[in-house]
Amino acid sequence: MQTSQQLKTCYENLAHQSLPCTFESFGDHAMPTSRLQVLQAPQACPRSAPPPWSRPRPLSSQHGLALWLRFWCGYLEHAHKVFNDIPDKNVVSWTAIICGYIGAGQYKEAIDTFRRLLEMGLTPDSFSVVRVLSACGRLGDLSSGEWIDRYITKIGMGKNVFVATSLVDLYAKCGQMVKARGAFDGMHEKDIVSWSSMITGYASNGLPKEAIDLFFQMQKENLKPDCYAMVGFLSACARLGALELGDWASSLIDRHEFFMNPVLGTALIDMYAKCGSMVQAWEVFKAMKKRDHVVWNATMSGLAMNGHVKAVFGLFGQVEKNGIRADGNTFMGLLCGCSHAGLVDEGRRYFNNISSVFSLTPTIEHYGCMVDLLGRAGFLDEAYNLIKTMPMKANSVVWGALLGGCRLHAHIQFAELVLKQLIELEPWNSAHYVLLSNIYSASQKWDEAAYTRSRMNEQGMKKIPGCSWIEVNGVVHEFLVGDKSHALSEKIYTKLDELAKELRAAGYVPTTNFVLFDIEEEEKEHFLGCHSEKLAIAFGLISTAPKDTIRVVKNLRVCGDCHEAIKLISKITERQIILRDNNRFHCFVDGSCSCKNYW
């Protein structure tokens, strides 16, 4: 039970911050100093000068002070009692209880309380609206966010820059980027926080090109990027493998800021790692002055992704020595490293240690990593048994990991079982239907094959097109399978023809052995020679200096035929070719690949 003495002590501990009798402490236990801090991560990139809306407001009574103080000290139950005892509740006291719920992670209760505020006939101010919209965003409650949007428009608050920015953030968090852009474009006044919200929204919703384009638009407005805009831009560069762009953007902020700020530093490490430049990522890690667990995890994941498994293990050994407690993401890096290197025994040990040594509960992501590791190594029965004994229902990622093992080891019967599960989980995904139909055809189950294809056609499904990106001179070029839209298409296809002759002379013969397990990603019969990654590589060969490394990113798994061809291309052209597909990195040098044909 809370005592007055406890409250007094809590009050005295806070007094030196000059916060008593103010509304400075309502969000996540401390009022953030900027709007975007309210919307996103409260203390990652503090601003030096808070805008007018976030400045303290006096509480109206001793009741208000007691309510505020209880929230600060974490006594939500007692805050309720104070709130209920207030005879005349105004917007300030209602906002206090809303912020208290948000601070306690009870977002639904915060939204419900906002509804009650309106039912009492009170008109919320911009601060109240910003807070409840942040609750909707964190909860992913699009429906509530939309009716609040309608209410805002009705009372004429939509033109408020703080409220409009909160709407952008809400829609972005709910994956509604068209609505987010509508709110953004409708703003009469935009500041750096508004731009940052939109850029990070695009980046986090898988629209990297849009994020980059908007960043350049922001530059034209002579706005210097803040922490969040930079994180969003670097994330977009990482997605596209745009190393030059990421390097350029990092020069817009003092390098010292990256080393002092774990959020910025992590984004830069992640960008370099995902662009295949692990040396630069490692240099940033070494220079970091503040390394929290996220920085360590990002570095470990980058090393694992790039195939440096021994370095991952070494870094893990340093984690606890540096006072960092391993968490679930730490083990994701370890398990991914084991999976890419085929280290089954080590993977089993780390997986068991999650609970037995570190007292953590394995998540579905950890189980997915283990299924992937076992499946790749050919332990398909063990992987399937692990799925059956999971404490949670397997999702499409877990079943997809097992399908990868079936693909690698050409286990058709197991693949049929897995695909039936995937179709049940993702009935909209055409790739599953195509692959299952192929498997039925290979097994001469013609009726089942025809039925599977007809189901796909009836639902109007289309296959995901293979798409690859390559950056040349700071410009990202996109290629689809069989693409002829590029300005240099004629030269690209001429180069492909030259390569085809050289490949044949080197003994390469195009093969459709992989067609059974790869056709769901790109049509192989007609486009064997012009998959998107081959087009990107050909463009890179004609557009860069003879010794330059070619870096390509693909949205799908590279097919077996292209993998064999690119190995020879690296030898013929004496080029290093780094290809990142949706599975891992492939570093092709002198006719061999870093994955050792294990992907």
Secondary structure, 3 states (H helix, E strand, C coil): CCCHHHHHHHHHHHHCCCCCCCCCCCCCCCCCCCHHHHHCCCCCCCCCCCCHHHCCCCCCCHHHHHHHHHHHCCCHHHHHHHHHHCCCCCHHHHHHHHHHHHHCCCHHHHHHHHHHHHHCCCCCCHHHHHHHHHHHHHHCCHHHHHHHHHHHHHHCCCCCHHHHHHHHHHHHHCCCHHHHHHHHHCCCCCCHHHHHHHHHHHHHCCCHHHHHHHHHHHHHCCCCCCHHHHHHHHHHHHHHCCHHHHHHHHCCCCHHHHHHCHHHHHHHHHHHHHCCCHHHHHHHHHHCCCCCHHHHHHHHHHHHHCCCHHHHHHHHHHHHHCCCCCCHHHHHHHHHHHHHHCCHHHHHHHHHHHHHCCCCCCCHHHHHHHHHHHHHCCCHHHHHHHHHHCCCCCCHHHHHHHHHHHHHCCCHHHHHHHHHHHHHHCCCCHHHHHHHHHHHHHCCCHHHHHHHHHHHHHCCCCCCCCEEEEEECCEEEEEECCCCCCCCHHHHHHHHHHHHHHHHHCCCCCCCCCHHHHCCCCCHHHHCCCCHHHHHHHHHHHHCCCCCCEEEEECCCCCHHHHHHHHHHHHHHCCCEEEECCCCEEEEECCEECCCCCC
